[in-house]
Structure formats: C-alpha cells, structure tokens
Amino acid sequence: MTAPGSRERGFARAALAAMRSYLVDDQQVAFSLMFCANNLRAFYGKLDWRLFADTPLVVHRGVAMEFTLNPAMVQDGICLAPAAGRLDLRGPPW
Ligand SMILES: CC(C)(COP(=O)(O)OP(=O)(O)OC[C@H]1O[C@@H](n2cnc3c(N)ncnc32)[C@H](O)[C@@H]1OP(=O)(O)O)[C@@H](O)C(=O)NCCC(=O)NCCS
C-alpha cells in the first residue's frame, strides 16, 4: 500500500516495476498471477495486468477449491500470460 498522503506520486508504479524487473529479468518467471480487489482492477490495468477469465484452484486448509473471493489478474513474464483456462496453484492464494 501507498500511504494515503503520498498517493498519485508514482510510488506504487515504481515498486511494481522493481518487482517485475526482479521476477522477469532475474528470476525469468513465465508469467505472474495475483488476486486483486475489485476496486483496484483499473489501477493494475494501467500497469499491464489483465483480468484472467477463469477461476484458479487453490488449496485452503488442505482442500483444493476454486478461489472466488477476488478476481485473478495476470501479467506477462518471459512468456505471454494465459487469458483463461485451468490454473492450479497447488497451494494457498497468498
Ligand atoms: C492503489 C495504490 C497502491 C496506488 O498507489 P500510488 O502510489 O498512488 O500509485 P501511483 O502514483 O504509482 O499510480 C500509478 C498510476 O495509477 C493511477 N492510479 C492510482 N490509484 C488508482 C486507483 N485507485 N484506480 C485507478 N488508477 C489509479 C495513477 O493515476 C497513475 O496513473 P498515470 O500513470 O496514468 O498517471 C494506493 O492507492 C493504495 O495503496 N491503495 C490502497 C490499496 C489497498 O487497500 N490494498 C489492500 C488490498 S490489496
């Protein structure tokens, strides 16, 4: 989060660019996925995250289930991120 008094000054954009540089340039991840609060979709959309059309599977208390609390968004890594399909995180959502 950016502190309320410091918003709209590019801090979140800079932090997310640094994260992307680490994940893609250093770690060579294929793509990134996150679960995003509905009211932040427009913000992440500006930073090249796209809505993922389907509902990923996660593990909650040892049980595999669809994660329906928040929509999933994806961003390209060294590969194009899928727009839809079956994604199984095989672990917790965060
Ligand atoms: C969303 C948030 C991280 C943005 O931080 P920020 O430092 O103000 O963002 P930036 O200044 O880097 O903004 C980058 C761009 O996004 C835009 N933007 C900022 N907040 C936005 C919002 N809520 N919706 C849409 N666009 C937004 C900016 O105008 C800017 O656009 P531009 O490059 O075209 O000028 C910040 O408002 C925040 O922390 N909100 C609370 C988040 C929260 O509650 N998280 C907990 C649940 S995940």
PDBQT file of the ligand as one rigid body, heavy atoms in Angstrom, charges set to zero:
ROOT
HETATM    1  C1  LIG A 101      -3.675   1.588  -5.337  1.00  0.00    +0.000 C 
HETATM    2  C2  LIG A 101      -2.425   2.262  -4.714  1.00  0.00    +0.000 C 
HETATM    3  C3  LIG A 101      -1.380   1.178  -4.377  1.00  0.00    +0.000 C 
HETATM    4  C4  LIG A 101      -1.857   3.258  -5.745  1.00  0.00    +0.000 C 
HETATM    5  O1  LIG A 101      -0.651   3.819  -5.181  1.00  0.00    +0.000 OA
HETATM    6  P1  LIG A 101       0.008   5.145  -5.763  1.00  0.00    +0.000 P 
HETATM    7  O2  LIG A 101       1.396   5.225  -5.227  1.00  0.00    +0.000 OA
HETATM    8  O3  LIG A 101      -0.906   6.282  -5.530  1.00  0.00    +0.000 OA
HETATM    9  O4  LIG A 101       0.023   4.835  -7.341  1.00  0.00    +0.000 OA
HETATM   10  P2  LIG A 101       0.877   5.584  -8.479  1.00  0.00    +0.000 P 
HETATM   11  O5  LIG A 101       1.039   7.023  -8.097  1.00  0.00    +0.000 OA
HETATM   12  O6  LIG A 101       2.125   4.819  -8.750  1.00  0.00    +0.000 OA
HETATM   13  O7  LIG A 101      -0.145   5.498  -9.701  1.00  0.00    +0.000 OA
HETATM   14  C5  LIG A 101       0.183   4.840 -10.924  1.00  0.00    +0.000 C 
HETATM   15  C6  LIG A 101      -0.963   5.099 -11.883  1.00  0.00    +0.000 C 
HETATM   16  O8  LIG A 101      -2.176   4.528 -11.377  1.00  0.00    +0.000 OA
HETATM   17  C7  LIG A 101      -3.199   5.544 -11.227  1.00  0.00    +0.000 C 
HETATM   18  N1  LIG A 101      -3.972   5.220 -10.039  1.00  0.00    +0.000 N 
HETATM   19  C8  LIG A 101      -3.602   5.388  -8.749  1.00  0.00    +0.000 A 
HETATM   20  N2  LIG A 101      -4.567   4.916  -7.933  1.00  0.00    +0.000 NA
HETATM   21  C9  LIG A 101      -5.561   4.443  -8.726  1.00  0.00    +0.000 A 
HETATM   22  C10 LIG A 101      -6.834   3.847  -8.480  1.00  0.00    +0.000 A 
HETATM   23  N3  LIG A 101      -7.285   3.608  -7.223  1.00  0.00    +0.000 N 
HETATM   24  N4  LIG A 101      -7.591   3.473  -9.546  1.00  0.00    +0.000 NA
HETATM   25  C11 LIG A 101      -7.161   3.688 -10.814  1.00  0.00    +0.000 A 
HETATM   26  N5  LIG A 101      -5.944   4.255 -11.117  1.00  0.00    +0.000 NA
HETATM   27  C12 LIG A 101      -5.176   4.648 -10.084  1.00  0.00    +0.000 A 
HETATM   28  C13 LIG A 101      -2.425   6.850 -11.121  1.00  0.00    +0.000 C 
HETATM   29  O9  LIG A 101      -3.210   7.953 -11.528  1.00  0.00    +0.000 OA
HETATM   30  C14 LIG A 101      -1.283   6.578 -12.086  1.00  0.00    +0.000 C 
HETATM   31  O10 LIG A 101      -1.738   6.725 -13.417  1.00  0.00    +0.000 OA
HETATM   32  P3  LIG A 101      -0.844   7.503 -14.529  1.00  0.00    +0.000 P 
HETATM   33  O11 LIG A 101       0.484   6.764 -14.591  1.00  0.00    +0.000 OA
HETATM   34  O12 LIG A 101      -1.668   7.378 -15.762  1.00  0.00    +0.000 OA
HETATM   35  O13 LIG A 101      -0.677   8.895 -14.013  1.00  0.00    +0.000 OA
HETATM   36  C15 LIG A 101      -2.812   3.066  -3.457  1.00  0.00    +0.000 C 
HETATM   37  O14 LIG A 101      -3.910   3.910  -3.746  1.00  0.00    +0.000 OA
HETATM   38  C16 LIG A 101      -3.185   2.184  -2.282  1.00  0.00    +0.000 C 
HETATM   39  O15 LIG A 101      -2.311   1.735  -1.539  1.00  0.00    +0.000 OA
HETATM   40  N6  LIG A 101      -4.482   1.923  -2.129  1.00  0.00    +0.000 N 
HETATM   41  C17 LIG A 101      -4.955   1.020  -1.084  1.00  0.00    +0.000 C 
HETATM   42  C18 LIG A 101      -4.751  -0.409  -1.571  1.00  0.00    +0.000 C 
HETATM   43  C19 LIG A 101      -5.331  -1.410  -0.640  1.00  0.00    +0.000 C 
HETATM   44  O16 LIG A 101      -6.300  -1.144   0.053  1.00  0.00    +0.000 OA
HETATM   45  N7  LIG A 101      -4.735  -2.600  -0.646  1.00  0.00    +0.000 N 
HETATM   46  C20 LIG A 101      -5.186  -3.655   0.204  1.00  0.00    +0.000 C 
HETATM   47  C21 LIG A 101      -5.887  -4.728  -0.575  1.00  0.00    +0.000 C 
HETATM   48  S1  LIG A 101      -4.858  -5.432  -1.835  1.00  0.00    +0.000 SA
ENDROOT
TORSDOF 0
